[in-house]
Amino acid sequence: MLPISIVSLASLSPLGKTPEETWQAYKSPEHCFSEKEGNLVAGMSKELKKEIEELRLSDIKFKALDDSVLFAIYASRRAVDQAGWKASDNFGINIGSSRGATSLFEKHHADFLNNSKLNPLSSPTTTLGNISSWVAHDLQTQGPEISHSITCSTALHALLNGIAWLNSGMCNKFLVGGTEAPLTPFTMAQMQALKIYCPPERSEAAFPCRALDLEKTQNTMILSEAASMACLEKGEHPKALAKIIGVGYATEILEHNASLSTDALCFQRSMKMALGTINPNEIDVIVTHTPGTIKGDLAEIAAIKKIFGEQHPVLTTNKWKLGHSLGASGMLNIEMAVVMLQHQEFIPVPFIEQEKPKKIKYILVNAVGFGGNAVSILLTNYLYSRN
């Protein structure tokens, strides 16, 4: 695999919208959860929602777009601006979403049930492909544009696809990421029907979502809205934020439509592939997928122990703090890894005791979705990669 540089990252989430806001949020032991219509969720700040509404009103064509598309446009503008890319670069775009235009789809479906008629734009504004198409339109790039849905590993599959395009020589630059606006009645009901959602009575708990806590006795997943984008370039870039030095992916035979095997064979395969020739003992941190469900968290840790043994690298997750943003979550995991590499500071889970690493050279990032489609990404920074 050729060297791939992450030259910029941009996100909007309950943590904030700038690298400084995100880092300060990670430094705080406070979570981002609040109640919405009787359920715990992680929503964006009022200020950020106001900016999204201003974006919607800035162009008459944007008025009919779902929040998931607006989130993608907002974050993509910032990522491309930070990277210094121009439309003439004709960079590629691959942005995915697990649920897509949830809010608009639910609205149009309700209108249809009430009136047996639909708005003419109901189809083009709810197709998954309109995410990357609208971002490409907004940024005026002429490169390839791809949207896809591979459930909760969607963003990391976008990253994989961007890397494949770069390694093929068909593109020199690729914008990749995920976006999700799932805080809608039907999406919430779907998660509750699976019996994996955090019960509302946990709203008084210090940490309602117990992601990575292997002693929990109930499922505690909480939904979040977010978008996160990365700009990738082929080759070595000394000013890049981090370097991708390994990728892994795998799918396992389904035991159930929504579950992993008990020892997450897909994760075992994806992590082993991402490690390549690097000794597992050299990995300093693993950013886990661990959504806060009993079976999901246990399966991933079982897989980690299969690859790394009982003395595995220190583990961390951001879902105890900002919840699960489904298709966007993998890129938020990448962002978390990058800020730890940049600051050389481990971001702990406050209710789990672990010895902090003395250095942070290699970080492995995981994501998996329904169907056992795991992705693992191995990152390092240039300070260490030159030594």
C-alpha positions as CSV (number, residue, x, y, z in Angstrom):
1,M,0.0,0.0,0.0
2,L,1.3,3.5,-0.9
3,P,1.6,6.0,1.8
4,I,-1.7,7.9,2.4
5,S,-1.8,11.2,4.2
6,I,-4.7,12.7,6.1
7,V,-4.2,16.3,5.2
8,S,-7.2,17.7,7.0
9,L,-10.2,16.7,9.1
10,A,-13.5,18.5,9.8
11,S,-16.5,17.5,11.7
12,L,-19.6,18.8,13.3
13,S,-21.0,16.9,16.2
14,P,-22.2,17.3,19.8
15,L,-18.5,17.9,20.6
16,G,-18.4,21.1,18.4
17,K,-17.3,22.2,15.0
18,T,-13.6,23.1,15.3
19,P,-10.5,21.1,16.3
20,E,-10.1,23.3,19.3
21,E,-13.7,22.7,20.5
22,T,-13.4,19.0,19.9
23,W,-10.2,18.7,21.8
24,Q,-11.5,20.6,24.8
25,A,-14.7,18.5,24.7
26,Y,-12.6,15.4,24.9
27,K,-10.6,16.8,27.8
28,S,-13.8,17.2,29.8
29,P,-15.3,14.2,31.7
30,E,-18.8,15.5,30.8
31,H,-21.1,13.7,28.4
32,C,-23.2,15.3,25.6
33,F,-26.6,13.6,26.3
34,S,-29.9,15.2,26.8
35,E,-33.6,14.2,26.6
36,K,-35.6,14.5,23.5
37,E,-39.2,13.4,23.5
38,G,-38.5,11.0,26.4
39,N,-35.4,9.5,24.9
40,L,-31.7,10.2,25.6
41,V,-29.9,11.5,22.5
42,A,-26.7,13.5,21.7
43,G,-27.7,16.5,19.6
44,M,-25.6,19.4,18.3
45,S,-25.6,22.8,20.1
46,K,-28.2,25.4,19.4
47,E,-25.4,27.6,17.9
48,L,-24.4,24.9,15.4
49,K,-28.0,24.1,14.5
50,K,-28.5,27.8,13.8
51,E,-25.5,27.7,11.4
52,I,-27.0,24.6,9.6
53,E,-30.3,26.5,9.3
54,E,-28.5,29.5,7.9
55,L,-26.8,27.2,5.4
56,R,-30.2,25.8,4.4
57,L,-31.5,29.4,3.7
58,S,-28.4,30.5,1.9
59,D,-29.4,28.8,-1.4
60,I,-32.9,28.2,-2.6
61,K,-31.9,24.8,-3.8
62,F,-30.8,23.8,-0.2
63,K,-34.3,24.3,1.3
64,A,-35.5,20.9,0.2
65,L,-32.4,19.0,1.5
66,D,-32.3,16.7,4.5
67,D,-30.1,17.6,7.5
68,S,-27.8,14.7,6.6
69,V,-26.9,16.4,3.3
70,L,-26.5,19.8,4.9
71,F,-24.2,18.4,7.6
72,A,-22.1,16.8,4.8
73,I,-21.9,20.1,2.9
74,Y,-21.0,22.0,6.0
75,A,-18.2,19.7,7.1
76,S,-16.9,19.1,3.6
77,R,-16.5,22.9,3.0
78,R,-14.4,23.1,6.1
79,A,-12.3,20.1,5.3
80,V,-11.5,21.2,1.8
81,D,-10.7,24.7,2.9
82,Q,-8.3,23.4,5.6
83,A,-6.6,21.2,3.0
84,G,-6.2,24.1,0.6
85,W,-7.8,22.2,-2.2
86,K,-9.4,23.9,-5.3
87,A,-12.2,22.8,-7.5
88,S,-9.7,22.5,-10.3
89,D,-8.0,19.7,-8.4
90,N,-10.9,17.5,-9.4
91,F,-10.7,15.5,-6.2
92,G,-13.0,12.5,-5.7
93,I,-15.8,12.3,-3.1
94,N,-17.1,9.4,-1.2
95,I,-19.5,10.2,1.6
96,G,-21.8,7.6,3.1
97,S,-24.7,7.4,5.5
98,S,-26.3,4.5,7.3
99,R,-29.8,6.0,7.3
100,G,-29.6,8.8,4.8
101,A,-32.4,11.3,4.6
102,T,-34.3,10.1,7.6
103,S,-36.2,13.2,8.5
104,L,-37.3,14.0,4.9
105,F,-38.3,10.4,4.2
106,E,-40.4,10.3,7.3
107,K,-42.0,13.6,6.4
108,H,-42.8,12.6,2.8
109,H,-44.2,9.2,3.9
110,A,-46.5,10.9,6.4
111,D,-47.7,13.3,3.7
112,F,-48.4,10.3,1.4
113,L,-50.4,8.5,4.1
114,N,-52.5,11.6,4.7
115,N,-52.9,12.8,1.1
116,S,-52.0,9.9,-1.2
117,K,-49.8,12.4,-3.1
118,L,-46.1,13.4,-2.9
119,N,-44.0,16.5,-3.4
120,P,-42.2,16.2,-6.8
121,L,-38.8,16.4,-5.0
122,S,-39.6,13.6,-2.6
123,S,-37.6,11.1,-4.6
124,P,-34.4,13.0,-5.6
125,T,-34.0,14.5,-2.1
126,T,-34.2,11.2,-0.3
127,T,-31.9,9.0,-2.4
128,L,-28.7,8.1,-0.8
129,G,-26.7,9.3,-3.8
130,N,-27.7,12.9,-3.3
131,I,-25.2,13.3,-0.4
132,S,-22.0,13.2,-2.5
133,S,-23.8,14.7,-5.5
134,W,-24.8,17.8,-3.5
135,V,-21.3,18.1,-2.0
136,A,-19.7,17.8,-5.4
137,H,-22.1,20.5,-6.7
138,D,-21.3,22.8,-3.8
139,L,-17.6,22.4,-4.2
140,Q,-17.6,22.3,-8.0
141,T,-15.2,19.4,-8.3
142,Q,-15.3,17.2,-11.4
143,G,-13.9,14.1,-9.8
144,P,-15.8,10.9,-9.1
145,E,-18.6,11.1,-6.6
146,I,-19.9,8.1,-4.6
147,S,-22.4,7.6,-1.9
148,H,-22.9,4.3,-0.1
149,S,-24.4,2.7,3.0
150,I,-22.6,-0.1,4.9
151,T,-24.4,0.5,8.2
152,C,-22.2,1.6,11.0
153,S,-18.9,1.0,9.2
154,T,-19.9,3.3,6.4
155,A,-17.4,6.1,7.0
156,L,-14.5,3.8,7.2
157,H,-15.6,2.0,4.0
158,A,-15.6,5.4,2.4
159,L,-12.0,5.8,3.6
160,L,-11.1,2.4,2.2
161,N,-12.6,3.3,-1.2
162,G,-10.8,6.6,-1.3
163,I,-7.5,4.8,-0.6
164,A,-8.2,2.3,-3.4
165,W,-8.8,5.2,-5.9
166,L,-5.6,6.9,-4.8
167,N,-3.5,3.7,-5.0
168,S,-5.0,3.0,-8.4
169,G,-3.6,6.2,-9.8
170,M,-7.0,7.3,-11.0
171,C,-7.1,10.2,-8.4
172,N,-4.5,12.1,-6.4
173,K,-6.9,13.5,-3.8
174,F,-10.1,12.1,-2.2
175,L,-12.6,13.6,0.3
176,V,-14.1,10.8,2.4
177,G,-16.5,10.6,5.3
178,G,-19.9,9.9,6.7
179,T,-23.0,11.9,7.8
180,E,-26.0,11.0,9.9
181,A,-29.1,12.8,11.1
182,P,-30.9,10.0,12.9
183,L,-32.7,11.8,15.7
184,T,-36.1,11.1,14.2
185,P,-39.1,9.2,15.7
186,F,-38.9,6.3,13.2
187,T,-35.1,5.8,13.6
188,M,-35.4,6.0,17.4
189,A,-38.2,3.4,17.3
190,Q,-36.0,1.1,15.1
191,M,-33.3,1.1,17.7
192,Q,-35.7,0.5,20.5
193,A,-37.3,-2.4,18.6
194,L,-33.9,-4.0,18.6
195,K,-33.8,-3.6,22.4
196,I,-30.4,-2.1,22.3
197,Y,-31.3,1.5,23.2
198,C,-30.4,3.1,26.5
199,P,-33.5,3.1,28.8
200,P,-34.8,6.6,29.7
201,E,-34.4,6.0,33.4
202,R,-30.6,6.1,32.9
203,S,-30.9,9.9,32.3
204,E,-29.9,10.4,36.0
205,A,-26.8,8.3,35.8
206,A,-23.4,9.9,35.7
207,F,-22.6,8.1,32.5
208,P,-25.8,6.9,30.8
209,C,-23.9,5.1,27.9
210,R,-21.6,2.5,29.3
211,A,-19.6,1.8,26.1
212,L,-16.6,-0.4,26.8
213,D,-17.9,-1.4,30.3
214,L,-18.0,-5.2,30.2
215,E,-19.8,-5.4,33.5
216,K,-23.0,-3.7,32.4
217,T,-26.2,-5.6,32.7
218,Q,-28.3,-3.7,30.1
219,N,-27.9,-2.2,26.7
220,T,-27.0,1.5,26.7
221,M,-26.5,2.7,23.1
222,I,-27.6,6.3,22.5
223,L,-28.0,7.9,19.1
224,S,-26.1,11.0,18.0
225,E,-26.1,13.3,14.9
226,A,-22.9,14.2,13.2
227,A,-20.8,14.5,10.1
228,S,-17.1,14.0,9.7
229,M,-14.8,14.3,6.7
230,A,-11.2,13.7,5.9
231,C,-9.1,14.9,2.9
232,L,-6.7,12.2,1.7
233,E,-3.7,12.6,-0.5
234,K,-1.3,10.0,-2.0
235,G,2.3,10.2,-0.7
236,E,4.2,11.8,2.2
237,H,3.0,15.2,3.3
238,P,5.1,16.6,6.3
239,K,2.3,18.9,7.3
240,A,-0.3,16.2,7.3
241,L,-2.2,15.4,10.5
242,A,-1.5,11.7,10.3
243,K,-0.5,8.9,8.0
244,I,-2.5,5.7,7.2
245,I,-0.1,2.8,7.2
246,G,-2.5,-0.2,7.3
247,V,-6.1,-1.1,6.4
248,G,-8.1,-4.2,7.1
249,Y,-11.7,-5.3,6.3
250,A,-13.7,-8.5,6.7
251,T,-17.3,-9.8,6.7
252,E,-18.4,-12.9,8.6
253,I,-21.2,-15.3,8.3
254,L,-24.3,-13.9,10.0
255,E,-25.6,-15.5,13.1
256,H,-28.4,-13.0,13.3
257,N,-29.4,-9.9,11.2
258,A,-28.0,-7.5,13.7
259,S,-25.3,-9.4,15.6
260,L,-21.6,-10.3,15.5
261,S,-20.3,-13.8,16.4
262,T,-19.3,-14.0,20.1
263,D,-15.6,-13.5,19.3
264,A,-16.2,-11.1,16.3
265,L,-14.3,-13.1,13.7
266,C,-14.7,-10.1,11.3
267,F,-12.8,-7.9,13.7
268,Q,-10.1,-10.5,14.2
269,R,-9.6,-10.6,10.4
270,S,-9.7,-6.9,9.9
271,M,-7.3,-6.0,12.7
272,K,-4.9,-8.7,11.6
273,M,-4.9,-7.4,8.0
274,A,-4.4,-3.8,9.2
275,L,-1.4,-4.7,11.3
276,G,0.4,-6.3,8.4
277,T,4.0,-6.9,9.4
278,I,3.8,-4.7,12.5
279,N,4.1,-6.6,15.8
280,P,0.9,-6.3,17.8
281,N,2.9,-5.3,20.8
282,E,3.8,-2.1,19.1
283,I,0.2,-0.8,19.0
284,D,-0.3,1.8,21.7
285,V,-4.1,2.5,21.6
286,I,-7.1,0.9,20.0
287,V,-10.2,3.2,19.4
288,T,-13.0,0.7,19.6
289,H,-16.4,0.6,18.0
290,T,-18.1,-0.5,21.2
291,P,-21.6,1.1,20.9
292,G,-22.6,0.4,24.5
293,T,-24.5,-2.8,23.8
294,I,-23.8,-5.9,25.9
295,K,-23.1,-8.4,23.1
296,G,-21.4,-5.9,20.7
297,D,-18.9,-4.6,23.3
298,L,-18.1,-8.1,24.5
299,A,-17.6,-9.5,21.0
300,E,-15.2,-6.8,20.0
301,I,-13.1,-7.1,23.2
302,A,-13.0,-10.9,22.7
303,A,-11.7,-10.3,19.2
304,I,-9.0,-7.9,20.5
305,K,-7.9,-10.5,23.0
306,K,-7.6,-13.1,20.3
307,I,-5.2,-10.9,18.3
308,F,-3.4,-9.1,21.1
309,G,-3.7,-11.4,24.1
310,E,-4.8,-10.4,27.6
311,Q,-2.1,-7.7,27.7
312,H,-3.6,-5.8,24.8
313,P,-3.1,-2.1,24.0
314,V,-5.1,0.5,26.1
315,L,-8.7,0.8,24.8
316,T,-10.8,3.9,24.4
317,T,-14.1,5.0,22.8
318,N,-16.0,8.2,22.3
319,K,-19.5,6.7,22.5
320,W,-19.8,7.1,26.3
321,K,-19.5,10.9,25.6
322,L,-21.3,11.6,22.3
323,G,-23.2,8.5,21.5
324,H,-23.4,6.5,18.3
325,S,-23.7,8.5,15.0
326,L,-24.1,5.3,12.9
327,G,-22.6,5.9,9.5
328,A,-20.5,8.9,10.6
329,S,-19.1,7.2,13.7
330,G,-16.1,5.6,12.1
331,M,-14.7,8.9,10.9
332,L,-15.3,10.4,14.4
333,N,-13.1,7.5,15.7
334,I,-10.4,8.5,13.2
335,E,-10.6,12.1,14.4
336,M,-10.3,11.0,18.0
337,A,-7.2,9.0,17.1
338,V,-5.7,11.9,15.2
339,V,-6.1,14.4,18.0
340,M,-4.4,11.9,20.4
341,L,-1.5,11.5,18.0
342,Q,-1.2,15.3,17.6
343,H,-1.4,16.1,21.4
344,Q,0.4,12.9,22.5
345,E,-2.2,12.5,25.1
346,F,-4.5,9.5,25.7
347,I,-8.3,10.2,26.0
348,P,-9.6,7.8,28.6
349,V,-13.1,6.4,29.4
350,P,-13.7,7.9,32.8
351,F,-15.3,4.9,34.4
352,I,-12.6,2.4,33.2
353,E,-9.2,2.2,34.9
354,Q,-6.3,1.7,32.6
355,E,-2.6,2.7,32.7
356,K,-2.0,5.5,30.2
357,P,0.5,4.8,27.4
358,K,3.9,6.4,27.8
359,K,3.9,7.3,24.1
360,I,1.3,7.2,21.3
361,K,2.9,6.1,18.1
362,Y,0.4,3.6,16.6
363,I,-3.3,3.7,16.9
364,L,-5.7,1.1,15.6
365,V,-9.3,2.3,14.8
366,N,-12.2,0.0,14.5
367,A,-15.8,0.1,13.1
368,V,-18.4,-2.5,12.4
369,G,-22.0,-2.5,11.3
370,F,-25.0,-4.8,11.0
371,G,-24.0,-7.8,9.0
372,G,-20.5,-8.1,10.6
373,N,-18.8,-5.8,8.1
374,A,-15.7,-4.7,10.0
375,V,-13.0,-2.2,9.1
376,S,-9.8,-1.5,10.9
377,I,-7.4,1.4,10.1
378,L,-3.9,1.8,11.5
379,L,-2.6,5.3,12.0
380,T,0.7,6.9,12.9
381,N,2.0,10.5,12.8
382,Y,4.9,11.9,11.0
383,L,6.9,12.6,14.1
384,Y,7.3,8.9,14.6
385,S,7.1,7.7,11.0
386,R,10.4,9.5,10.2
387,N,12.2,7.9,13.1
